[in-house]
Amino acid sequence: MAAGQRLLKGVFMSICVLFICHGNICRSPMAEFIMKDKVKKLGLEDMFEIASAATSSEEIWNGVGNPMFPSAKDELQKHGIACAGKRARQMVKSDYEEYDYLIGMDDANIRNMKNLFGDGDKIFKLLSFAGGGDSVSDPWYTDRFDVAFEDINRGIDGFLKYLEEKNVIN
């Protein structure tokens, strides 16, 4: 069995990670694609299932989610990270059972996650993995997608280190 995989009913299961922000058009999809890029570069992509979602339905119209905000896509592209086809989706109660880690970007995200999922041990704030309780800067209000990218990148590096220290990945 490869490191990071677990056997459930005879089937190898991945580490399932869901990044969550308010609308799922800026921070959480940036986190989704940064994480996918990092695990691919580490040769660990087969060990992970990575997605993102919103706490609200504001970016979803008639059941169809809006695409990523153009400035968020542009920031990822500056770093050579592809993100084509992503559309917003709202988190649902069953996400708690499907994902091992539900990672929010700020205190409001965490509060909304706990309102839906309860006080579970799968809920984390991204920058807590980077040694602090800060929130990921929200570029929707600041237009600083570069700052959000750096916050997210730092948080994901911390998350990967956390998984390594827990012997989930090598």
C-alpha positions in Angstrom: 0.0 0.0 0.0 1.4 3.4 -0.9 2.0 6.0 1.8 -1.1 8.2 2.3 -3.5 5.6 0.9 -5.8 3.6 3.2 -7.6 0.4 2.5 -11.4 0.4 2.9 -13.4 -2.7 2.1 -10.5 -3.9 -0.1 -10.2 -0.6 -2.1 -7.4 1.9 -1.8 -8.8 5.3 -0.8 -7.2 8.7 -1.4 -6.7 11.6 1.0 -9.8 13.7 0.3 -9.4 17.5 0.8 -12.1 20.1 0.3 -11.1 23.8 0.4 -13.9 26.2 1.3 -14.5 29.9 1.0 -17.5 32.2 0.7 -18.3 32.0 -3.0 -15.9 29.4 -4.5 -14.7 31.8 -7.2 -11.4 33.1 -5.7 -9.7 31.7 -2.6 -10.9 28.1 -2.4 -10.5 27.3 -6.1 -7.0 28.9 -5.9 -6.2 26.6 -3.0 -7.6 23.6 -4.9 -5.4 24.2 -8.0 -2.3 25.2 -6.0 -2.6 22.0 -4.0 -3.2 19.9 -7.1 -0.1 21.4 -8.6 2.1 20.8 -5.6 1.1 17.1 -5.1 1.6 16.5 -8.8 5.1 18.0 -8.6 5.8 15.7 -5.6 4.5 12.7 -7.5 1.7 12.2 -5.0 -1.3 13.1 -7.2 -2.7 9.6 -7.2 -3.0 9.8 -3.4 -5.3 12.8 -3.3 -8.8 13.8 -4.2 -8.9 17.7 -4.1 -11.8 19.9 -4.6 -13.3 23.2 -3.5 -16.7 24.6 -2.5 -18.6 27.7 -1.3 -20.4 28.3 2.0 -23.0 30.4 0.1 -25.0 30.0 -3.0 -24.3 33.6 -4.2 -22.2 32.4 -7.2 -24.6 29.7 -8.3 -27.5 30.6 -10.6 -30.2 28.1 -11.6 -28.0 25.3 -10.4 -25.0 26.4 -12.4 -21.9 27.8 -10.7 -20.1 30.8 -11.9 -16.6 30.2 -13.3 -13.5 31.3 -11.3 -13.1 35.1 -11.0 -10.8 36.2 -13.9 -8.2 37.8 -11.6 -7.9 34.6 -9.6 -7.4 32.6 -12.8 -4.8 35.2 -13.9 -2.9 34.9 -10.7 -2.7 31.1 -11.0 -1.6 31.4 -14.6 1.2 33.7 -13.6 2.6 30.8 -11.6 2.0 28.2 -14.4 -1.0 26.6 -12.7 -3.9 25.6 -14.9 -7.5 25.9 -13.7 -9.7 25.5 -16.7 -13.3 24.4 -16.3 -13.8 25.2 -12.6 -17.3 26.3 -11.6 -18.5 27.3 -8.1 -20.4 24.7 -6.1 -21.9 25.0 -2.6 -20.8 22.7 0.1 -23.4 20.1 1.2 -23.9 18.1 4.4 -22.6 14.9 2.7 -19.2 16.6 2.2 -18.4 15.9 5.8 -18.5 12.1 5.2 -16.8 12.3 1.8 -13.8 14.4 2.7 -11.0 13.9 5.3 -10.1 17.5 5.6 -12.5 20.5 5.2 -10.3 23.6 5.1 -11.7 27.1 5.3 -10.0 30.4 4.5 -11.3 32.6 7.3 -13.3 32.7 10.6 -16.7 33.2 8.8 -16.0 30.1 6.6 -15.3 28.1 9.7 -18.4 29.3 11.4 -20.6 28.5 8.4 -18.9 25.1 8.0 -19.6 24.3 11.7 -23.3 25.4 11.2 -23.7 22.8 8.5 -21.4 20.0 9.7 -21.3 20.5 13.5 -18.1 20.7 15.5 -16.2 17.9 13.8 -12.5 17.1 13.9 -12.2 17.4 10.1 -12.6 21.3 10.0 -9.5 23.4 9.8 -8.5 27.0 8.9 -5.8 26.9 6.2 -3.3 29.2 7.8 -3.5 27.2 11.1 -1.1 24.8 9.3 1.3 27.7 8.8 1.6 28.3 12.5 -1.0 31.0 13.0 -4.7 31.7 13.3 -4.7 34.3 10.5 -7.2 34.3 7.7 -6.3 34.1 4.0 -6.5 37.6 2.6 -9.7 38.0 0.7 -8.9 39.5 -2.7 -12.5 40.2 -3.5 -12.2 43.3 -1.3 -8.6 44.1 -1.7 -7.9 43.1 -5.4 -4.6 41.7 -4.1 -4.7 38.3 -5.6 -0.9 38.1 -5.2 -1.3 38.3 -1.4 -4.1 35.7 -1.4 -1.8 33.4 -3.5 1.1 33.8 -1.1 -1.2 33.1 1.9 -2.7 30.0 0.3 0.7 28.8 -0.8 2.1 29.2 2.7 -0.9 27.4 4.2 -0.7 24.5 1.7 3.0 24.1 2.4 2.2 23.9 6.1 -0.6 21.4 5.4 1.7 19.1 3.4 4.2 19.3 6.2 1.4 18.5 8.7 0.5 15.4 6.6 4.2 14.4 6.5 4.6 14.7 10.2 1.5 12.6 10.8 3.0 10.0 8.5 0.1 10.3 6.1 2.5 11.1 3.2 6.2 10.6 2.8 
